Amino acid sequence: MNRGLDFWRAISIAKKEIRHILRDPFTLTMAVGMPVLLVTFFGFIINFDVQDIALSVINRDHTRASRDVVDVFTSSNYFNVKNNTNPGNPFQPVDAEKVKAVLVIEKGFAKEWREHGAASVQVAIDGADNQAAGIIGNYLAGIRKAVQEKLSGQEMKPPVELRTRFLFNEELNSRWFVVPGLAVVVIGILSILLTALTVAREWENGSMELLLSTPVRPLEIIIGKLLPYTVLGLAGVTFVYVAARLAFGVPFRGSHLLFGLACLLFLGTALAQGLVISVVTRQQQLAMQMANITGMLPSFMLSGFIFPIESMPVVFQYLTFLLAPRWLMIISRSEFLKGSTFLDLALPLGMLALIMTLLLTIALKKFKKDLEP
Amino acid sequence: MNATVRGFIKKEMAQAVRDPRMRIMLFVMPVIQMTLFGLALSNEIKNVKLLVVGQPGDHMMWKVAEHCFASGWFVPVSVSNLDPFEVLQSGKADAVLIAPEEGLGSSVGRGAGRLQLLVDATNAVRARGVETYIQAILASMPELGARGPTGGFSIQTRVLYNPSMRTPVFLVPGVMCLILCLLTIVLTSMSIAREREAGTLETLIAAPVKKWEIILGKTIPYVILGLADVPLVLGVAVFLFKVPMKGSLLEIALASIVFVCTAVSTGTLISTFARNQQQAMMGGFLFMFPAIQLSGVMFPLDNIPAAIAWVPYLNPLRYFVVLLRNIMLKGGEPTVVWSNLAAMAALGAAMVFISFKRFHRTLN
């Protein structure tokens, strides 16, 4: 009996899997069409440029100076000023989710300014939405300067002029930041889900036992099962790439070869993870639950897609080393926007390869163990 | 409730919790996830790798650097290569602060102080934050002739409900909602799809039970399981992360019941479209991915384009996130609570109606 790896046997398994995929047009459309659809749709929607923040104004000092302050807020583009009709409880509109911030100008503001050349107003921000609260806080610095200039009638020159250049994304277009990340999340999740179910299904309806009683070896089964899904995944990646370039005008400054290699490695890890899940669970419902918990939520939350890894406590930063999406996130963003070289990305690439080998080994071990009585 | 439905519920519950791994998934994982995300995630901008470039004798510049690193927002990097562009491209630094050639000290002395800041704007949100930080630091240094916070016009900022801007307070109610949604939708849709795949659903139809008994028997267990997780995740939120619980538990319970019922009927609806579990899973994904993105947990929803601004109104997750945050953090403002509850209930009722109708038809 041939104990070596027979590539043709792997191919026949792949062929069977392809037939299975082709027979189910729903899954095929999902696997290839979904990534493009999701990336395009959410690329348009996700927007971190917070504008038109609803601001409730309570002006208890009806003077020109206080109206000037309100004018600056109104004309800033950042705020959508609403007059408060219920001055009894100034924060009521925030409770009612009608506004995100409240501006209170107390009586005597103008007098204070005239007599001391110094006066203050109060802004209360809704802290229930942390993200928006941080952004509003940033805007207030600019507002303060504008009010100062308007009230004193002279340009305020800071002692040190800061000239900032934003490299790789001069206009701070948040889509350029979201789309390459979104691509990673979508493709990663889909690949894990697809493979997790395909093998679990074979266990569930008993056809895996049948397969194992044939001379096909575990490695051949694994390769045969993963190959078609790798091709599907690569097709998904290509479509997403085209969507990113055409629909969003995201530049691509790196090497396509490098990006392709990274995607291939990443697909390998995602598929291998799905495989491990399905071998361990052998039941689709459980496999799906595991895939969601180990694939979907970490990809959203711990990959650096939106919540920066640098801001996590150190222990968790190391924990994310085990997550493949984290590494492709770095590669994808640098390849699209920065044009980083192979050397710059050696660590992420190496980690992807390592994670893939690790997961494949686990899958193979688990498979083999099941063979022995 | 009649004996048939009770029997169904018993069987379904036994099946769900028989597998010890499933028990872990149901009751342990939500707690671990809540803890993990609550501890790890923060949308603060910190640990920005900053490279300061200046002459060794430029004391003013090094004073600025000192202030930057003392602020806690920046960490120093040491590189051999001082070409700012390459340092940023290779990711060794996130920002480079460059003194003018004559030195910051002498340029300030001439009254024309200037500094150059190069920021890696791959992450646009972070880049803007970095600029704001540096500006704030420069404005707070009396050595540079800054006027400081006193004098002139000032804005006193107060952050309501979350004065120390802790991320868990904002995030944990959202994560709670995600976990509950994942559990219920996936479990329900796959459990029904499994019966269809295995052919046992047909056996059931042939058996002398009424259609609505099958429907109730297949869905009620998942409502119960979903609701059983509510106190668990709520406990982690309140006791571990000290998320305030200002509103009434009754309101939370009411919101949870409506939400879980909506989620379970969504799962049922998905299963009626699926011939097997793989399709049910894909359908679940098709619903959950947009629902999670449009729930207001990941990014603010105030700015989505007007053309699709109505989409989040069809999202039960969004109502639940608003309700949880409003009730827990703000004590539950009556109009917000009741309008969101009513909207979610209407959505849920529509879901229940459609899914039961479709389920009923597919049973025929």
Interface residues (C-beta under 8 A of the other chain):
Chain A: D24 F26 T27 M30 M34 L38 F41 F42 F44 I45 I46 N47 F48 D49 V50 Q51 D52 I53 A54 V69 F91 Q92 V94 D95 A96 E97 K100 W113 G117 A118 A119 S120 V121 Q122 V123 A124 I125 D126 G127 A128 D129 N130 Q131 A132 A133 G134 G137 N138 L140 A141 I143 R144 V147 Q148 L151 S152 P158 P159 V160 E161 L162 R163 T164 R165 F166 L167 F168 N169 E170 L172 N173 S174 W176 F177 V186 I189 L190 L193 L194 L197 T198 R201 T281 Q283 Q284 Q285 L286 M288 Q289 M290 N292 I293 M296 L297 F300 M301 L302 I306 F307 P308 E310 S311 M312 P313 F316 L319 I330 R333 S334 L337 K338 G339 S340 T341 L343 D344
Chain B: D19 R21 M22 M25 M29 Q33 L36 F37 L39 A40 L41 S42 N43 E44 I45 K46 N47 V48 F85 L88 Q89 S90 G91 L104 V108 A112 G113 R114 L115 Q116 L117 L118 V119 D120 A121 T122 N123 A124 V125 R126 A127 R128 G129 E131 T132 I134 Q135 A136 L138 A139 L144 G145 A146 T150 G151 G152 F153 S154 I155 Q156 T157 R158 V159 L160 Y161 N162 P163 M165 R166 T167 V169 F170 L171 V175 L178 I179 L182 L183 V186 L187 M190 S191 R194 N276 Q277 Q278 Q279 M281 M282 G284 F285 L286 M288 F289 P290 I292 Q293 L294 G296 M298 F299 P300 D302 N303 I304 P305 I308 V322 R325 N326 L329 K330 G331 E333 T335 V336
